[in-house]
């Protein structure tokens, strides 16, 4: 009897401790309590993230982050985050959420959790008009730039023909600058970013798509309540048309639909 009571008390104690830990680790409640959400966005990746003429964060990802903060009822802290730091800054608790042209991949999902899709883009080859590139086969012997640790890097590495010289850079700004400076023959980048650069530099054009890129929001694994809330909010923002309005504003057109898990 005494052994049974000890086991029961021990079990109750473990249950209370476990409940306390679960509560302490509930990111959704923590964000609401603190009144601020820390969101990672790359401000060097227009039209997703940029700094506007008023020197304030702007772009599709920034405006979407503001809608999420609005619906949470909290203030927002935008943290400029390059592609290679998106996952490390999440897993080290420096960020609560990453909204940064974040393409969903099974490999990334081993380290973090993704929400449902918020935009579907393409990875495309952007190059000077004089370069007659029609397919990946035409890139043999050419220098093609990509941003390290992005799906642009992954897509080109996987699909490039032998003899393609892949040049990797630490952020989108450096990759784009390499193209503008003539250090590479072309770059693989998002369709949205390619559109921005084609408008600013008439001698550049999108040559062909390399791969499709469904994008979601990234959070730490195990935050089930927060993930459920984010997916609910994404669903409602799509239902009200607010996501489509942002897509039309920044991308020129809205996705006809968004894939869901």
N, C-alpha and C positions, 0 to 999 in steps of 0.2 A: 504493500500500500504506500509506504514511504517513498519507494523508488518510483512508483507511478506519479505521486504528487510532485516529486522533484522534476520528473520528465515533463509534466504538464506545465509547471512554473517556468522551466527552461524554454519550453516551446512558446509559451505566451510572451516571455521576454524577447525571444528572437523575433517573434512576429511584430512586437512593438518597435524594436530597433529597425527592422526591415521597413516598416511603414514610415518611420521617421526618415530613413535614408531615401526612400522613394519620394517622399514629400520634398526633401531638401534638393533632390535632383530633378524636380519637375520644372523644366525650363520655362514653360508657358506661364506658370504661376509666378516664377521668379521675375520674368520680364515685366509682367503686369504690376507686381509689387514695387519693383525699382523704378518703374515709370519711363524706362529708356530701353530701346532695342539697338544693339550694335550690329550694323549691317556692312558686310564687305562688298565693295563695288570697285571695279577697275575704272578709274576716271580717265584712262588713256585709250579707251576703246569705243569711240563714237560709232553709231548712234546709241549704243547701250549705256555707256558711261562717259562723261566729259565734264569739263569745267566751262561754264558759260561766260558771257561777256561781263557779268557781274561778279565773276570769280566764285561762283557757287556751283556745287555738284548738280548735274542735270543729265538728261538722257532717259531712255526707256527703262533701264534697270533702276535708276534713281527714283523716277516717278512711281514705278510699281512698288518700290520699297516704302515710299511715302503713303501709298494707299494702304499697305499692310499695317504700318504704324498707326495710321488713322483708325483703322478698324479694331486694332488692339487697344486704342485709347492711350497710346504712349508717345513720347518724343522719339526722334530718330537720331542716331549718331552714325553718319556715313564714314566708313574707314576705307581709304584708297588702298586697294588690294590687287597686286599683280597676279596673273594666272597661276604661277608656281606656288604662291602662298595661300591660295584659297583653301585647300584641304588642311595644311598645317595650322593655319590660323583658326580653323574651326575646331580641330581636334585638341588644340592647346587652350581652348576656352577664351581666346582673344575676341572671337566673334560669336554672335548668336545665330547668324544667318548669312548666307552668301547669295547675292543676286548679281551675277557677273557673267552674262553670256555663258552660262554654265551648262555645257552639253552633258546629257545623261549617258553614262556608259556603265556596263557591268563591272568593269575594273574599278572605277571610282566608287561604285556602290558597295565595294568591299570595305571601304574606309569610312564612308559617310552615308547618309540617307538623302534621297531626292524626293521632292514633292512631285505632283503631277506637272505636266508640261505647261509652260507659260508662253513659249514661242517656238516655232519650228523654222529654222533657218537652213541655209546650205553652206557648206564649205566650198569656196570657189577659187579658181586661179585668177588673180589680178595681175595684169602685165601691160606694158606699153602696147599701143595699137600696132606698132611696126613689127612686133613679135608675132609671127604666124603660128600660134599654138592652138591646135584644135582638139588635142587629146593628150593623155599622160605620156603616150609614146613620143610625142614631140618634145618632151622635157629631157630626153637623154642628152647628156653632155651640157646641160644648162644648170645654172645656180638658182635654186628656188628657196626663198626664205619662209620660215614659219616661226611662230612664237612657241618657245619651249613649254612642254607639259600641257599643251592645249589639244583639243580634238583635231585641230588643223594639223598639228604635228603628227598625231596618231594616224589620221587618215592618209596623209601623204606618205609617211613611212611604210604603211601597210600596202599602199597601192602603187607607189612609184616604180617605174621600170628601172632595171639595172643601168647604172651610168648617170642617174640623176644625182646631182650634188645638192644635198639638203643642208642649208645654212640655218642654224637655230639661234634665236635671240631671246633675251630675257623678258621682254614685254612687247605689246602690240605697237607701241610708239617706235621702238627700236627697229622692229620688223618693217614697218611702213617707211621709216626713214631710210632704211637700206635700199628699198625699192626706188624711192625718190632720188637717192644719191647715185643710182646706177650700179650699186654693189651686187645686186642680184638681178636675174632676168625676169623674175616674177615672184609673187608670194601667194601662198594659200591662206585665205582668211575667211571671215564670215561674209555672207552676202550683204549684210547691212553695212559693215565697215567698207566693203568694196564699193558699195553705192556712194557712200560719203566721199571717198577718195576720187572716184570717177567724176563726181560733180566739181570737186576742187581742182582736179588735174585732168583737163580734157584729153591729154595724151594717154591716159590710162583707161583700160576697159576690162570688164569681166569676160574671160575667155570661155570657160566651161565649168560646170559643177563637178566637184570631186566626191562629195558625200552629203548626206542629209544630216542635220544637226538639231534634234529635239532638245530644248533647253528647259531646265527646272531650277528650283531653289535648293540649295544645299544646307543641311543641318547635321548635327552630330547624331550618330546612331543611338538608338535606345530612347529618344525623346518622342514617345508615341503620342502623347497628348498634344504636343506642339505640332507634330507632323499632321495629325488629324485636323487641328485648327487651321493650319496653313492650306491644306487641301480643300477644306470647307470654304475658306475665304477666296481661294482661286476660283472655285466653282461659282461662288456668288458674284465675283468681279466679272467673270465671263458672262453670267446670266444677265447682269445689269448692263453689259456692253462697255464697261470701263476698260477692260483689257483690250478689246478691239479698237477702242478710241485711241489708246496709247500706241498700238501697233500702226494704225493709219498715220498718226502724227509723226512717229519716228522712223517707220519703215516704208511708208508710202502705201501700204496695203495691209489688210488683216488676214490672218490665217482663217480659212473657212471653218476649221474645227481644230481642237486641241486633243491629241491622244491622251488617254488616261490609263493608269495602271489597273 
